[in-house]
Amino acid sequence: MKRSGPLLTLLAGLLLGLFLLTLNATTGTRPASASGGDSPGTKVSPSPTPSPPSSPTTSTPPPAPSGSPPPDADYAGRTDDDSSAVAVSLRDGKAIAYFCDGRDKESWLKGDVEDDDSMKLTGGNGGVLNGTLKDTRIRGTVEIGDQEYGFSAAKAVKPSGLYRATETVRDAEVDGGWIVLQDGRQVGILKRDGKPSPAPEIDPRTGAVTIDGERLTARPVNP
């Protein structure tokens, strides 16, 4: 019985030592965080900063092409002294004009319209028309012989405008020009073999005109 005492003491010491080792091992281990915290050495990338919304791009219309000819149109009006009439017809950058006093003085003139809507038209007997189109009106001068006439011609709407008829009537070469103004008045000259006289009125709706007993048709003039 006396020998069991030391054995019990040794066994108790071993148990105590084992308990202490187990306790140290348990307290020396760091438990994982239940809250999901970052583990050592793990880098967390910052959230990308959102780019500011881009402002909408305002589309700028392309510039209007330069040098384009003015729209096709007809113009008719009176000289500043109210003695004569002037009509101008524009087509594809070309112009033809007619100056007429309704008695014995006339001139047909033609030329180009420049990029700035100005024009210099020339005709027989040294006639010259200088004009500029602005908005719906042509303003300028006509030189006939040694006289200069200022004029203003507004945009014409059919049946107003410029008309001409050329035909042979009773062995005579007939050439007639007419300007039909916006108020319906007509100014024209009819030449028979080159001799001028006041022209008879035409029907502006059809261009019909009777000359020396024969029915002719005056047609709109285009360059």
C-alpha positions as CSV (number, residue, x, y, z in Angstrom):
1,M,0.0,0.0,0.0
2,K,2.8,2.3,0.7
3,R,4.1,2.0,-3.0
4,S,0.8,3.2,-4.5
5,G,1.2,6.7,-3.2
6,P,4.1,7.8,-5.3
7,L,2.5,6.3,-8.4
8,L,-0.7,8.2,-7.8
9,T,1.4,11.3,-7.4
10,L,3.3,10.7,-10.6
11,L,0.0,10.1,-12.5
12,A,-1.5,13.2,-11.1
13,G,1.5,15.2,-12.3
14,L,1.3,13.7,-15.7
15,L,-2.4,14.6,-16.0
16,L,-1.7,18.1,-14.8
17,G,1.1,18.5,-17.4
18,L,-1.1,17.2,-20.1
19,F,-3.9,19.6,-19.1
20,L,-1.5,22.6,-19.2
21,L,-0.2,21.6,-22.6
22,T,-3.7,21.3,-23.9
23,L,-4.6,24.7,-22.4
24,N,-1.6,26.4,-24.0
25,A,-2.3,25.0,-27.4
26,T,-5.9,26.1,-27.1
27,T,-5.2,29.7,-26.0
28,G,-2.3,30.1,-28.5
29,T,-4.5,29.6,-31.6
30,R,-6.4,32.7,-32.8
31,P,-9.9,31.8,-33.9
32,A,-11.2,33.1,-37.2
33,S,-13.3,36.2,-36.9
34,A,-17.0,35.4,-37.3
35,S,-17.6,38.9,-38.7
36,G,-15.8,38.1,-42.0
37,G,-13.0,40.6,-41.3
38,D,-10.0,40.8,-43.6
39,S,-7.3,38.2,-43.2
40,P,-3.7,39.4,-42.8
41,G,-2.0,40.2,-46.1
42,T,-5.2,40.5,-48.1
43,K,-5.6,43.9,-49.9
44,V,-9.0,45.3,-50.6
45,S,-9.3,47.2,-53.9
46,P,-11.0,50.5,-53.5
47,S,-14.3,50.8,-55.4
48,P,-13.9,52.6,-58.7
49,T,-15.0,56.2,-58.7
50,P,-17.9,56.6,-61.1
51,S,-17.1,58.9,-64.0
52,P,-19.3,62.1,-64.2
53,P,-22.0,61.8,-66.8
54,S,-20.8,63.3,-70.1
55,S,-22.8,66.3,-71.3
56,P,-24.8,65.7,-74.4
57,T,-23.0,66.8,-77.6
58,T,-24.9,69.4,-79.4
59,S,-24.8,68.7,-83.1
60,T,-23.8,71.7,-85.2
61,P,-25.4,71.9,-88.6
62,P,-22.9,72.0,-91.5
63,P,-22.4,75.5,-93.0
64,A,-24.4,76.3,-96.1
65,P,-22.4,75.7,-99.2
66,S,-20.9,78.9,-100.5
67,G,-21.2,80.0,-104.1
68,S,-24.5,78.3,-104.8
69,P,-26.6,80.1,-107.4
70,P,-29.8,81.9,-106.3
71,P,-33.1,80.1,-106.7
72,D,-34.7,80.2,-110.1
73,A,-37.2,83.0,-110.2
74,D,-38.5,86.0,-112.3
75,Y,-38.5,89.6,-111.3
76,A,-40.3,92.6,-112.8
77,G,-40.5,96.3,-112.0
78,R,-40.3,99.9,-113.1
79,T,-37.4,102.3,-113.5
80,D,-37.1,105.0,-110.8
81,D,-38.4,107.7,-113.2
82,D,-41.4,105.4,-114.1
83,S,-40.6,105.8,-117.8
84,S,-39.8,102.2,-118.5
85,A,-40.1,98.6,-117.2
86,V,-37.4,96.0,-116.5
87,A,-37.8,92.2,-116.1
88,V,-35.1,89.7,-115.1
89,S,-35.3,85.9,-115.3
90,L,-32.8,83.8,-113.3
91,R,-32.1,80.1,-114.1
92,D,-29.2,78.0,-112.8
93,G,-27.0,81.0,-112.2
94,K,-27.7,82.6,-115.6
95,A,-29.8,85.7,-116.1
96,I,-31.6,87.3,-119.0
97,A,-33.2,90.8,-118.8
98,Y,-35.4,93.0,-120.9
99,F,-35.6,96.8,-120.7
100,C,-38.5,98.4,-122.5
101,D,-40.2,101.8,-122.6
102,G,-43.3,100.5,-124.5
103,R,-42.7,102.8,-127.5
104,D,-39.4,102.5,-129.3
105,K,-36.6,101.8,-126.9
106,E,-35.7,98.3,-125.7
107,S,-32.8,96.0,-125.0
108,W,-32.3,92.3,-124.3
109,L,-29.4,91.6,-121.9
110,K,-27.8,88.5,-120.5
111,G,-25.0,87.2,-118.3
112,D,-24.1,85.3,-115.2
113,V,-25.0,85.8,-111.5
114,E,-22.0,86.1,-109.3
115,D,-21.4,84.3,-106.0
116,D,-22.5,87.5,-104.1
117,D,-25.7,87.6,-106.1
118,S,-24.5,90.6,-108.2
119,M,-24.8,90.6,-112.0
120,K,-23.5,92.5,-115.0
121,L,-25.6,91.8,-118.1
122,T,-24.8,93.0,-121.5
123,G,-26.8,93.4,-124.7
124,G,-26.8,94.9,-128.1
125,N,-26.1,98.5,-128.8
126,G,-23.8,98.7,-125.7
127,G,-26.6,98.1,-123.2
128,V,-25.5,97.2,-119.7
129,L,-27.5,96.1,-116.6
130,N,-25.8,96.2,-113.2
131,G,-27.9,94.7,-110.4
132,T,-27.8,92.9,-107.1
133,L,-30.4,90.4,-105.8
134,K,-31.2,90.9,-102.1
135,D,-34.0,88.9,-100.5
136,T,-36.9,89.1,-103.1
137,R,-35.8,92.1,-105.1
138,I,-33.2,93.1,-107.7
139,R,-31.9,96.6,-107.5
140,G,-29.6,98.3,-110.0
141,T,-29.1,100.4,-113.1
142,V,-29.6,100.0,-116.8
143,E,-27.5,102.0,-119.3
144,I,-29.1,102.4,-122.7
145,G,-27.3,104.7,-125.1
146,D,-26.1,107.7,-123.2
147,Q,-28.8,107.4,-120.5
148,E,-28.8,105.5,-117.2
149,Y,-31.9,104.3,-115.5
150,G,-32.1,103.2,-111.9
151,F,-34.7,100.4,-111.3
152,S,-36.1,98.0,-108.8
153,A,-37.7,94.7,-109.7
154,A,-39.6,92.6,-107.2
155,K,-40.1,88.8,-107.4
156,A,-42.8,88.0,-109.9
157,V,-45.5,85.4,-109.6
158,K,-47.1,84.0,-112.7
159,P,-48.7,85.3,-114.9
160,S,-46.4,88.3,-114.2
161,G,-43.0,88.1,-115.7
162,L,-41.2,88.2,-119.0
163,Y,-42.5,86.9,-122.4
164,R,-41.4,86.8,-126.0
165,A,-42.7,85.8,-129.4
166,T,-40.7,85.5,-132.6
167,E,-42.4,84.5,-135.9
168,T,-42.8,85.3,-139.5
169,V,-46.1,87.0,-140.3
170,R,-47.0,88.0,-143.8
171,D,-43.3,87.8,-144.9
172,A,-42.2,90.1,-142.1
173,E,-39.9,89.0,-139.2
174,V,-41.9,89.7,-136.1
175,D,-40.1,89.9,-132.7
176,G,-42.2,90.9,-129.6
177,G,-41.2,91.4,-126.0
178,W,-43.6,91.9,-123.1
179,I,-43.2,92.6,-119.4
180,V,-46.2,91.8,-117.3
181,L,-46.1,93.6,-114.0
182,Q,-47.5,92.4,-110.7
183,D,-50.5,94.7,-111.0
184,G,-51.4,93.3,-114.4
185,R,-50.1,96.2,-116.5
186,Q,-48.1,95.3,-119.6
187,V,-45.2,97.0,-121.3
188,G,-43.9,95.7,-124.6
189,I,-42.5,96.5,-128.0
190,L,-43.2,94.6,-131.3
191,K,-40.6,94.8,-134.1
192,R,-41.6,94.1,-137.7
193,D,-38.4,93.7,-139.7
194,G,-36.6,95.7,-137.1
195,K,-39.0,98.6,-136.8
196,P,-40.3,99.1,-133.3
197,S,-43.8,99.9,-132.3
198,P,-46.0,99.4,-129.1
199,A,-46.9,95.8,-128.8
200,P,-50.5,94.6,-128.5
201,E,-51.4,93.0,-125.2
202,I,-51.1,89.3,-124.7
203,D,-53.3,87.0,-122.7
204,P,-51.0,86.3,-119.7
205,R,-52.8,83.1,-118.9
206,T,-52.0,81.5,-122.3
207,G,-49.6,84.0,-124.0
208,A,-52.0,84.3,-126.9
209,V,-51.6,87.5,-129.0
210,T,-53.0,88.5,-132.4
211,I,-50.5,90.2,-134.8
212,D,-51.6,91.4,-138.2
213,G,-54.6,89.0,-138.1
214,E,-52.5,86.0,-137.1
215,R,-52.6,84.4,-133.7
216,L,-49.2,83.9,-132.1
217,T,-48.1,82.6,-128.7
218,A,-45.8,84.6,-126.4
219,R,-43.9,82.3,-124.1
220,P,-42.1,82.9,-120.8
221,V,-38.4,83.7,-121.3
222,N,-35.7,81.6,-119.6
223,P,-31.9,82.1,-119.9
